[in-house]
Amino acid sequence: MGKISYMRLKGSQNLRLRLLLSTLSSTPILIEDIRADATWPGLLSHEVSLLRLLEKVSDDCHVEINETGTKLKYKPGIVMGGRNLVHDCGVSRSIGYFLEPLIVLGLFGKKPLTIRLNGITNDSKDPSVDTFKSATLPMLKRFGVPPEGLELKIESRGVPPHGGGEIILSIPIVQDSLKAISWIDEGMVKRIRGISFSTRVSVQFENTMIHAARGVLNRLLPDVYIFTDHKAGPQAGKSPGYGITLVAETTSGCFISADTAVSYASGKEDGMDDEENKELNPPEDVGEQITSILLGEIEQGGVVDSTHQGLLFLLCALCPQDVSKVRVGQLVPHGIEVLRHIRDFLGVKFVIKPDPSTMTVILKCVGCGLKNLSRKIS
């Protein structure tokens, strides 16, 4: 076998995106200087966990990490998919961190994927599992992903610091390739749905959050319904906390989402003392804050919210060699990084055209025509 040529990259930023694109494009990568100057150099526990997850869902995938963890060699294998897989995501990042790459990889597997993920379901850093269920999965259907077998089931909730949540994710495979889309009509908001949850605290926290959120939203439209999901016993995970996810559905079938969660771990990584952090953000404030974040996302325009920009661009780039055209609000830094990495790995360039009348941006690209070659030919 000949010598493998690696794409050489530096630094720890966008590791998740680099690994995903490396696997999709079958490009081996070599990443150096991963937090080389930090107090704790090298890969963090959730990044190693992501590598283990990639090994689980693929065959012949090769990972090599040096002693200090500052250098990583990754040779992607064939995505196999499969049933009854289990992965513990740990408690340093939530399950949402692992879901985005997993959803895209699952589409191009040999068999449909069903996996049980354990860890933190809701936190204030990553998108919650509710957002994936109510906004991300409907978005995949637009690209021709079959709705049968596309499902996310929340078995139990878990918040920081100790997690204890569990979900079951099912992803079907695309038969040949995704479908190119023209998606520039964001429509008007016709209804708002939401789900609030509480674990190991009084259910009254949820009622207060919902009351505060509805107080703002009902002035704008009548069709607002927020479900409650109070967990008790083993289904409540290992830590107390509460949170809420809101999703606005528009007349053209777009889903704009915002979510947050409050728990005792939220401020610890910012160097706060335990004593200072005993007081949680009151539920009334949480309800009002998340409503204003959602309204801000709606005001920006675009067919997806800012957290879904990167995934939208990636799906457009993976489409057949046909023009895809999408409208987004203001480009966020993560979205720009995704565009740069798509250019480097897949060779797909987007034409970016601002639309001053609506303060939005229209992006066009010709997909790279990624086909699901690993699927079983029946």
Order of alpha helices (4+ residues) and beta strands (2+ residues): beta-alpha-beta-alpha-beta-beta-beta-beta-beta-alpha-beta-alpha-beta-beta-beta-beta-alpha-beta-beta-beta-alpha-alpha-beta-alpha-beta-beta
